């Protein structure tokens, strides 16, 4: 069949075959380490937990795991934890973390983009420098800083501003601080890339036309950097929604998020089917956010 094709069609088919060979390792990796495990997880989500079974799972098909999440009254099993506050708290913390990272990250990205090349490179290295250390180690550092005898309370009590140490650890504020610290670079880098592409002469034109600095920023700089804002918000919101290390270490049981609930089902409760159902519901929420971004997001020209 290949020999019967015309020479132009042969070249097209040859290029397609070569392209297929080039992407085949990536496709194999995606199939082996992503799609197959995801399929196994999907099968588990429709099973029932059974501690007497060899794998702790009864291979009996049921929708009960999803019904417990959507509405516990529909489930045949009594619900042992109220899921609604956990989901609401997770989404709220993700929104708050995204907003704070945007408020802090935009001025930092703007400042970096307007420096000289040498200073700019140094500042960018400082932004990505935390990634050179394990995230778990960095979270432990915040425990040392925020605990009762930590750095913050030591400074405040030593200076006489407070008499008793403040309860900073195991609170929602500590979780927000840890989340902002962990995901702020994911906001700064897309914003920097977007601001860097804006021609400074556009702001000068706005000044010549009578606009002040605030008006020039609001009507020129901000609209041109909306793609960076959207991209940074997605990069911060999505991983924050599934975070579990920071809430677990800085918030404890008082600030449980979806990631902590899923981890508890696998590790503590040994309820893999329910944990799999929670994982898939979280995956659907993330995919919905990404779909809305791809459909209604502003493409950068």
Secondary structure, 3 states (H helix, E strand, C coil): CCCCCCHHHHHHHHHHHHHHHHHHHHHHHHHHHHHHHHHHHHHHHCCEECCCCCCCEECCCCCHHHHHHHCHHHCCCCCCCCHHHHHHHHHHHHHHHHHHHHHHHHHHHHHHHCCCHHHHHHHHHHHHHHHHCCHHHHHHHHHHHHCCCCHHHHHHHHCCCCCCCCCCCCCHHHHHHHHHHHHHHHHHHHHHHHHHCCCHHHHHHHHHCCCCHHHHHHHHHHHHCHHHHHHHHHHHHHHHHCCCHHHHHHHHHHHCCHHHHHHHHHHCCCCHHHHHHHHHHHHHHHHHHHHHHHHHCCCCC
